[in-house]
Amino acid sequence: MKAALEEPLRGFDHKETHLESVMNQYGSSIVKLAYSYVKDFNIAEDISQEVFVTYFKCLNSFRGESSVKTYLYRIAINKCKDYLKSWNYRKVKISEMFGRVNADPKSTPEQALIEKEYTVDLVGHVLALPLKYREVVFLFYYEELALKDISSFLQINLSTVKTRLTRGKELLRVHYLEGGRGND
């Protein structure tokens, strides 16, 4: 993979073309990943731009030991963690909720409202999880990544990923049982 990346990226124009292709392919995934961390869509978009700027700057030093997706996710996770440690984050109140619900066109307005409330409730519970559980739950269920890929992205043992996923699901189950959703 290293040789395949080095050859077309020698010239500046090729790097720009490659970057544009990578941004088109992974842009929305990076924004979603960043949003799962920072819980603010505008900030997530800013972070995703920073991810691609960093990728472009480091393109010549990319060794190809992992896929481009893995490399971008690692950069994104680090940028998000840096943001969460920043003074700005600690002083700003989180105001936006995660995701939007696409209502089923055959559903009644009442059903659509109930579904939207349920989704907002679920998202609220996922976002309320501690970061170490939230990131694993998000990557597994929302990004539909394999446990092995999550382990690689987060640079933690596979058994740790499994444990965090199990504990995250348990915390969500407890929230739903306490919230009255356990009997639905």
Accessible surface in RSA format (square Angstrom, percent):
REM  Atomic radii and reference values for relative SASA: ProtOr
REM  Chains: A
REM  Algorithm: Lee & Richards
REM  Probe-radius: 1.40
REM  Slices: 20
REM RES _ NUM      All-atoms   Total-Side   Main-Chain    Non-polar    All polar
REM                ABS   REL    ABS   REL    ABS   REL    ABS   REL    ABS   REL
RES MET A   1   122.81  63.6  71.83  47.5  50.99 121.4  58.57  49.8  64.25  85.1
RES LYS A   2   105.45  51.4 103.03  63.2   2.42   5.8  53.00  47.7  52.44  55.9
RES ALA A   3    78.63  72.3  68.68 106.0   9.94  22.6  72.51 102.1   6.12  16.2
RES ALA A   4    74.06  68.1  52.71  81.3  21.35  48.6  65.15  91.8   8.91  23.6
RES LEU A   5    21.35  11.9  21.17  15.1   0.18   0.5  21.35  15.0   0.00   0.0
RES GLU A   6    83.57  48.0  76.36  57.8   7.21  17.2  32.14  62.2  51.43  42.0
RES GLU A   7   109.42  62.8 102.29  77.4   7.13  17.0  48.48  93.8  60.94  49.8
RES PRO A   8    65.74  47.9  58.09  53.0   7.65  27.8  65.73  54.3   0.01   0.1
RES LEU A   9    10.77   6.0   9.07   6.5   1.70   4.3   9.38   6.6   1.39   3.7
RES ARG A  10   176.65  74.2 140.18  71.5  36.47  86.8  63.18  86.3 113.47  68.8
RES GLY A  11    28.50  35.1   0.00   N/A  28.50  35.1  27.31  74.9   1.19   2.7
RES PHE A  12   122.55  61.3 112.04  69.4  10.51  27.4 113.20  68.6   9.35  26.8
RES ASP A  13   106.70  74.7 103.46 103.0   3.23   7.6  33.24  78.2  73.46  73.3
RES HIS A  14   104.84  57.3 101.90  70.8   2.94   7.5  56.69  58.4  48.14  56.0
RES LYS A  15    23.73  11.6  23.73  14.6   0.00   0.0   4.92   4.4  18.80  20.0
RES GLU A  16    80.76  46.4  75.95  57.5   4.80  11.4  25.84  50.0  54.91  44.8
RES THR A  17    92.39  65.7  88.64  89.9   3.75   8.9  66.37  89.1  26.02  39.3
RES HIS A  18    36.99  20.2  31.58  21.9   5.41  13.8  20.19  20.8  16.80  19.5
RES LEU A  19    28.69  16.0  28.69  20.5   0.00   0.0  28.69  20.1   0.00   0.0
RES GLU A  20   110.70  63.6 108.08  81.8   2.62   6.2  32.69  63.2  78.01  63.7
RES SER A  21    61.68  52.1  53.93  72.0   7.75  17.9  27.48  58.5  34.20  47.9
RES VAL A  22     6.82   4.5   6.73   6.1   0.09   0.2   6.82   5.9   0.00   0.0
RES MET A  23    82.92  42.9  76.96  50.9   5.97  14.2  66.49  56.5  16.43  21.8
RES ASN A  24   119.73  82.6  86.25  83.3  33.48  80.6  30.62  73.7  89.11  86.1
RES GLN A  25   117.98  66.0  90.15  65.9  27.83  66.3  33.94  72.2  84.04  63.7
RES TYR A  26    34.83  16.3  34.83  19.8   0.00   0.0  12.94   9.7  21.89  27.0
RES GLY A  27    14.74  18.2   0.00   N/A  14.74  18.2  14.67  40.3   0.07   0.2
RES SER A  28    73.97  62.5  62.09  82.9  11.88  27.4  42.10  89.6  31.87  44.6
RES SER A  29    26.38  22.3  26.31  35.1   0.07   0.2   0.07   0.2  26.31  36.9
RES ILE A  30     0.00   0.0   0.00   0.0   0.00   0.0   0.00   0.0   0.00   0.0
RES VAL A  31    24.67  16.2  24.67  22.3   0.00   0.0  24.67  21.4   0.00   0.0
RES LYS A  32    86.17  42.0  84.41  51.8   1.76   4.2  37.99  34.2  48.18  51.3
RES LEU A  33     0.23   0.1   0.23   0.2   0.00   0.0   0.23   0.2   0.00   0.0
RES ALA A  34     0.00   0.0   0.00   0.0   0.00   0.0   0.00   0.0   0.00   0.0
RES TYR A  35    11.66   5.4  11.66   6.6   0.00   0.0  11.49   8.6   0.17   0.2
RES SER A  36     2.83   2.4   2.11   2.8   0.72   1.7   1.30   2.8   1.53   2.1
RES TYR A  37     1.58   0.7   0.65   0.4   0.93   2.4   0.76   0.6   0.82   1.0
RES VAL A  38     1.87   1.2   0.00   0.0   1.87   4.5   0.16   0.1   1.71   4.6
RES LYS A  39    29.10  14.2  29.10  17.9   0.00   0.0   5.49   4.9  23.61  25.1
RES ASP A  40    24.87  17.4  24.87  24.8   0.00   0.0   2.79   6.6  22.08  22.0
RES PHE A  41    93.03  46.5  93.03  57.6   0.00   0.0  93.03  56.4   0.00   0.0
RES ASN A  42    91.23  62.9  90.18  87.2   1.05   2.5  24.08  57.9  67.16  64.9
RES ILE A  43    34.30  19.5  34.26  25.5   0.03   0.1  34.30  24.7   0.00   0.0
RES ALA A  44     0.00   0.0   0.00   0.0   0.00   0.0   0.00   0.0   0.00   0.0
RES GLU A  45    66.02  37.9  65.96  49.9   0.06   0.1  14.99  29.0  51.03  41.7
RES ASP A  46    77.63  54.4  76.11  75.8   1.52   3.6  18.20  42.8  59.43  59.3
RES ILE A  47     6.05   3.4   6.05   4.5   0.00   0.0   6.05   4.4   0.00   0.0
RES SER A  48     8.58   7.3   8.58  11.5   0.00   0.0   0.67   1.4   7.91  11.1
RES GLN A  49   114.70  64.1 111.72  81.6   2.98   7.1  33.71  71.8  80.98  61.4
RES GLU A  50    84.38  48.4  81.53  61.7   2.85   6.8  32.74  63.3  51.64  42.2
RES VAL A  51     0.00   0.0   0.00   0.0   0.00   0.0   0.00   0.0   0.00   0.0
RES PHE A  52    10.22   5.1  10.02   6.2   0.20   0.5  10.22   6.2   0.00   0.0
RES VAL A  53    80.06  52.7  76.98  69.7   3.08   7.4  79.91  69.4   0.15   0.4
RES THR A  54    33.67  23.9  32.77  33.2   0.90   2.1  26.13  35.1   7.54  11.4
RES TYR A  55     0.00   0.0   0.00   0.0   0.00   0.0   0.00   0.0   0.00   0.0
RES PHE A  56    40.93  20.5  40.78  25.3   0.15   0.4  40.78  24.7   0.15   0.4
RES LYS A  57   157.99  77.1 125.76  77.2  32.23  76.7  81.03  72.9  76.96  82.0
RES CYS A  58    42.98  32.5  40.32  45.0   2.66   6.3   3.47   8.8  39.51  42.6
RES LEU A  59     5.27   2.9   0.00   0.0   5.27  13.2   0.00   0.0   5.27  14.2
RES ASN A  60   115.36  79.6  80.75  78.0  34.61  83.3  36.60  88.1  78.76  76.1
RES SER A  61    78.59  66.4  57.60  76.9  20.99  48.4  55.05 117.2  23.54  33.0
RES PHE A  62    16.92   8.5   5.83   3.6  11.09  28.9   7.68   4.7   9.24  26.4
RES ARG A  63   148.35  62.3 141.19  72.0   7.16  17.0  48.30  66.0 100.05  60.6
RES GLY A  64    13.06  16.1   0.00   N/A  13.06  16.1   0.23   0.6  12.84  28.8
RES GLU A  65   137.06  78.7  95.74  72.4  41.32  98.4  52.43 101.4  84.63  69.1
RES SER A  66    40.55  34.3  30.09  40.2  10.46  24.1  31.66  67.4   8.89  12.5
RES SER A  67    50.90  43.0  44.64  59.6   6.26  14.4  39.06  83.2  11.84  16.6
RES VAL A  68    15.70  10.3  14.37  13.0   1.33   3.2  14.37  12.5   1.33   3.6
RES LYS A  69    62.61  30.5  62.47  38.3   0.13   0.3  25.32  22.8  37.29  39.7
RES THR A  70    25.34  18.0  25.34  25.7   0.00   0.0   9.77  13.1  15.57  23.5
RES TYR A  71    52.00  24.3  50.21  28.6   1.80   4.7  38.28  28.8  13.72  16.9
RES LEU A  72     0.07   0.0   0.07   0.0   0.00   0.0   0.07   0.0   0.00   0.0
RES TYR A  73     0.35   0.2   0.35   0.2   0.00   0.0   0.31   0.2   0.04   0.0
RES ARG A  74    35.58  14.9  35.58  18.1   0.00   0.0  26.47  36.2   9.11   5.5
RES ILE A  75    18.35  10.4  16.67  12.4   1.68   4.1  18.33  13.2   0.03   0.1
RES ALA A  76     0.00   0.0   0.00   0.0   0.00   0.0   0.00   0.0   0.00   0.0
RES ILE A  77     0.00   0.0   0.00   0.0   0.00   0.0   0.00   0.0   0.00   0.0
RES ASN A  78    68.04  46.9  67.17  64.9   0.88   2.1  20.39  49.1  47.65  46.1
RES LYS A  79    55.49  27.1  51.99  31.9   3.50   8.3  13.24  11.9  42.25  45.0
RES CYS A  80     0.00   0.0   0.00   0.0   0.00   0.0   0.00   0.0   0.00   0.0
RES LYS A  81    57.76  28.2  56.61  34.7   1.15   2.7  27.14  24.4  30.62  32.6
RES ASP A  82    87.86  61.5  79.81  79.4   8.05  19.0  27.09  63.8  60.77  60.6
RES TYR A  83    32.98  15.4  27.34  15.6   5.64  14.7  30.56  23.0   2.42   3.0
RES LEU A  84    26.99  15.0  17.69  12.7   9.29  23.4  17.88  12.6   9.11  24.5
RES LYS A  85   139.90  68.2 130.25  79.9   9.65  23.0  86.60  77.9  53.30  56.8
RES SER A  86    37.08  31.3  27.14  36.2   9.94  22.9  36.81  78.4   0.28   0.4
RES TRP A  87   170.75  68.5 165.12  79.9   5.63  13.2 149.78  79.9  20.97  34.0
RES ASN A  88    70.74  48.8  69.51  67.2   1.23   3.0  21.29  51.2  49.46  47.8
RES TYR A  89    52.99  24.7  50.11  28.5   2.88   7.5  27.90  21.0  25.09  30.9
RES ARG A  90   163.47  68.6 129.79  66.2  33.69  80.2  56.24  76.9 107.23  65.0
RES LYS A  91   134.44  65.6 100.41  61.6  34.04  81.0  48.14  43.3  86.31  91.9
RES VAL A  92    69.45  45.7  59.03  53.4  10.43  25.1  62.38  54.2   7.08  19.2
RES LYS A  93   185.39  90.4 160.90  98.7  24.49  58.3 113.26 101.9  72.13  76.8
RES ILE A  94    63.93  36.4  43.15  32.1  20.78  50.1  45.83  33.0  18.10  49.1
RES SER A  95    95.29  80.5  58.79  78.5  36.50  84.1  47.06 100.2  48.23  67.6
RES GLU A  96    63.22  36.3  56.68  42.9   6.54  15.6  29.52  57.1  33.70  27.5
RES MET A  97    97.32  50.4  79.06  52.3  18.26  43.5  48.93  41.6  48.39  64.1
RES PHE A  98    26.30  13.2  23.46  14.5   2.84   7.4  23.46  14.2   2.84   8.1
RES GLY A  99    49.81  61.4   0.00   N/A  49.81  61.4  27.40  75.2  22.40  50.2
RES ARG A 100   225.55  94.7 192.14  97.9  33.41  79.5  71.81  98.1 153.74  93.2
RES VAL A 101    38.61  25.4  10.73   9.7  27.88  67.2  14.16  12.3  24.46  66.3
RES ASN A 102   138.77  95.7 116.12 112.2  22.65  54.5  34.02  81.9 104.75 101.2
RES ALA A 103    57.66  53.0  35.19  54.3  22.47  51.1  35.74  50.3  21.92  58.1
RES ASP A 104    72.52  50.8  63.49  63.2   9.02  21.3  25.26  59.4  47.26  47.1
RES PRO A 105   131.87  96.1  91.71  83.6  40.16 146.0 104.55  86.3  27.31 169.8
RES LYS A 106   187.64  91.5 153.85  94.4  33.79  80.5 105.16  94.7  82.48  87.9
RES SER A 107    29.03  24.5   9.39  12.5  19.64  45.3  11.45  24.4  17.58  24.6
RES THR A 108    62.98  44.8  59.44  60.3   3.54   8.4  59.85  80.4   3.14   4.7
RES PRO A 109   108.76  79.3  96.57  88.0  12.20  44.3 104.03  85.9   4.73  29.4
RES GLU A 110   115.75  66.5 112.35  85.0   3.40   8.1  62.06 120.0  53.69  43.8
RES GLN A 111   101.05  56.5  96.59  70.6   4.46  10.6  33.56  71.4  67.50  51.2
RES ALA A 112    24.08  22.1  20.93  32.3   3.15   7.2  21.92  30.9   2.16   5.7
RES LEU A 113   102.63  57.2  98.86  70.7   3.77   9.5 102.17  71.8   0.46   1.2
RES ILE A 114   112.27  63.9 111.46  83.0   0.81   1.9 111.58  80.3   0.69   1.9
RES GLU A 115    75.55  43.4  70.98  53.7   4.57  10.9  28.72  55.6  46.82  38.2
RES LYS A 116   112.89  55.1 112.89  69.3   0.00   0.0  56.07  50.5  56.82  60.5
RES GLU A 117    96.10  55.2  90.05  68.1   6.05  14.4  32.98  63.8  63.12  51.5
RES TYR A 118    94.63  44.2  94.63  53.8   0.00   0.0  55.82  42.0  38.81  47.8
RES THR A 119    41.15  29.3  40.56  41.1   0.59   1.4  28.46  38.2  12.69  19.2
RES VAL A 120    58.59  38.6  57.33  51.9   1.26   3.0  57.93  50.3   0.66   1.8
RES ASP A 121    45.09  31.6  37.37  37.2   7.72  18.3  15.90  37.4  29.19  29.1
RES LEU A 122    65.47  36.5  65.47  46.8   0.00   0.0  65.47  46.0   0.00   0.0
RES VAL A 123    13.74   9.0  13.25  12.0   0.49   1.2  13.74  11.9   0.00   0.0
RES GLY A 124    24.54  30.3   0.00   N/A  24.54  30.3  18.72  51.4   5.82  13.0
RES HIS A 125    36.43  19.9  35.78  24.9   0.65   1.7  27.06  27.9   9.37  10.9
RES VAL A 126    25.75  16.9  25.75  23.3   0.00   0.0  25.75  22.4   0.00   0.0
RES LEU A 127    14.21   7.9  13.34   9.5   0.87   2.2  13.50   9.5   0.71   1.9
RES ALA A 128    69.71  64.1  35.31  54.5  34.41  78.3  45.83  64.5  23.88  63.3
RES LEU A 129     3.74   2.1   0.67   0.5   3.06   7.7   1.27   0.9   2.46   6.6
RES PRO A 130    67.24  49.0  55.32  50.4  11.92  43.3  67.24  55.5   0.00   0.0
RES LEU A 131    56.33  31.4  49.03  35.1   7.30  18.4  49.03  34.4   7.30  19.6
RES LYS A 132    95.59  46.6  92.73  56.9   2.86   6.8  41.95  37.8  53.64  57.1
RES TYR A 133    24.19  11.3  24.19  13.8   0.00   0.0   8.75   6.6  15.44  19.0
RES ARG A 134    16.74   7.0  16.74   8.5   0.00   0.0   0.69   0.9  16.05   9.7
RES GLU A 135     7.33   4.2   5.84   4.4   1.48   3.5   1.61   3.1   5.71   4.7
RES VAL A 136     0.00   0.0   0.00   0.0   0.00   0.0   0.00   0.0   0.00   0.0
RES VAL A 137     5.76   3.8   5.74   5.2   0.02   0.0   5.74   5.0   0.02   0.1
RES PHE A 138     7.65   3.8   5.07   3.1   2.58   6.7   7.65   4.6   0.00   0.0
RES LEU A 139     0.00   0.0   0.00   0.0   0.00   0.0   0.00   0.0   0.00   0.0
RES PHE A 140    62.44  31.2  57.00  35.3   5.44  14.2  57.00  34.6   5.44  15.6
RES TYR A 141   109.10  50.9  91.49  52.1  17.61  45.8  82.02  61.6  27.08  33.4
RES TYR A 142   103.87  48.5  81.87  46.6  22.00  57.2  60.93  45.8  42.94  52.9
RES GLU A 143    29.66  17.0  12.99   9.8  16.68  39.7   3.34   6.5  26.33  21.5
RES GLU A 144   147.17  84.5 118.13  89.4  29.04  69.1  36.62  70.8 110.54  90.3
RES LEU A 145    15.01   8.4  10.35   7.4   4.66  11.7  12.29   8.6   2.72   7.3
RES ALA A 146    55.80  51.3  43.86  67.7  11.94  27.2  52.95  74.6   2.85   7.5
RES LEU A 147    44.12  24.6  40.74  29.1   3.38   8.5  40.74  28.6   3.38   9.1
RES LYS A 148   160.02  78.1 157.04  96.4   2.98   7.1 100.10  90.1  59.92  63.8
RES ASP A 149    64.10  44.9  63.22  62.9   0.88   2.1   5.16  12.1  58.95  58.8
RES ILE A 150     0.00   0.0   0.00   0.0   0.00   0.0   0.00   0.0   0.00   0.0
RES SER A 151    17.42  14.7  15.90  21.2   1.52   3.5   2.43   5.2  14.98  21.0
RES SER A 152    59.98  50.7  42.31  56.5  17.67  40.7  33.92  72.2  26.06  36.5
RES PHE A 153     5.32   2.7   5.26   3.3   0.06   0.2   5.32   3.2   0.00   0.0
RES LEU A 154    10.18   5.7   1.49   1.1   8.69  21.8   1.49   1.0   8.69  23.4
RES GLN A 155   130.99  73.2  97.27  71.1  33.72  80.3  36.91  78.6  94.08  71.4
RES ILE A 156    42.64  24.3  28.60  21.3  14.04  33.8  38.10  27.4   4.55  12.3
RES ASN A 157   106.87  73.7  98.66  95.3   8.21  19.8  14.13  34.0  92.74  89.6
RES LEU A 158    70.65  39.3  65.53  46.9   5.11  12.9  65.53  46.0   5.11  13.8
RES SER A 159    72.76  61.5  67.65  90.3   5.12  11.8  47.86 101.9  24.90  34.9
RES THR A 160    42.37  30.1  39.21  39.8   3.16   7.5  23.63  31.7  18.74  28.3
RES VAL A 161     0.00   0.0   0.00   0.0   0.00   0.0   0.00   0.0   0.00   0.0
RES LYS A 162   101.23  49.4  98.85  60.6   2.38   5.7  51.56  46.4  49.67  52.9
RES THR A 163    54.70  38.9  49.45  50.1   5.25  12.5  29.36  39.4  25.34  38.3
RES ARG A 164    49.85  20.9  49.85  25.4   0.00   0.0   5.16   7.1  44.69  27.1
RES LEU A 165    11.01   6.1  11.01   7.9   0.00   0.0  11.01   7.7   0.00   0.0
RES THR A 166    84.32  60.0  83.13  84.3   1.19   2.8  59.76  80.3  24.56  37.1
RES ARG A 167   131.99  55.4 130.58  66.6   1.40   3.3  31.86  43.5 100.13  60.7
RES GLY A 168     0.00   0.0   0.00   N/A   0.00   0.0   0.00   0.0   0.00   0.0
RES LYS A 169    92.94  45.3  87.89  53.9   5.05  12.0  42.84  38.6  50.10  53.4
RES GLU A 170    76.01  43.6  73.55  55.6   2.46   5.9  41.44  80.1  34.57  28.2
RES LEU A 171    61.72  34.4  61.68  44.1   0.04   0.1  61.68  43.3   0.04   0.1
RES LEU A 172    21.46  11.9  21.45  15.3   0.01   0.0  21.46  15.1   0.00   0.0
RES ARG A 173   121.16  50.9 114.28  58.3   6.87  16.4  66.67  91.1  54.49  33.0
RES VAL A 174    52.83  34.8  52.39  47.4   0.43   1.0  52.83  45.9   0.00   0.0
RES HIS A 175    60.66  33.2  58.46  40.6   2.20   5.6  38.35  39.5  22.31  26.0
RES TYR A 176    26.47  12.4  26.29  15.0   0.18   0.5  26.47  19.9   0.00   0.0
RES LEU A 177    93.68  52.2  73.54  52.6  20.14  50.6  73.85  51.9  19.83  53.4
RES GLU A 178   138.37  79.4  99.37  75.2  39.00  92.9  49.27  95.3  89.10  72.7
RES GLY A 179    56.81  70.1   0.00   N/A  56.81  70.1  28.97  79.5  27.85  62.4
RES GLY A 180    49.45  61.0   0.00   N/A  49.45  61.0  32.71  89.8  16.74  37.5
RES ARG A 181    68.59  28.8  58.05  29.6  10.53  25.1   9.87  13.5  58.72  35.6
RES GLY A 182    38.93  48.0   0.00   N/A  38.93  48.0  10.48  28.8  28.45  63.7
RES ASN A 183   146.21 100.8 112.20 108.4  34.01  81.9  34.64  83.4 111.57 107.8
RES ASP A 184   136.59  95.7  67.13  66.8  69.46 164.2  63.50 149.4  73.09  72.9
END  Absolute sums over single chains surface
CHAIN  1 A    11406.4       9686.0       1720.4       6214.1       5192.3
END  Absolute sums over all chains
TOTAL         11406.4       9686.0       1720.4       6214.1       5192.3
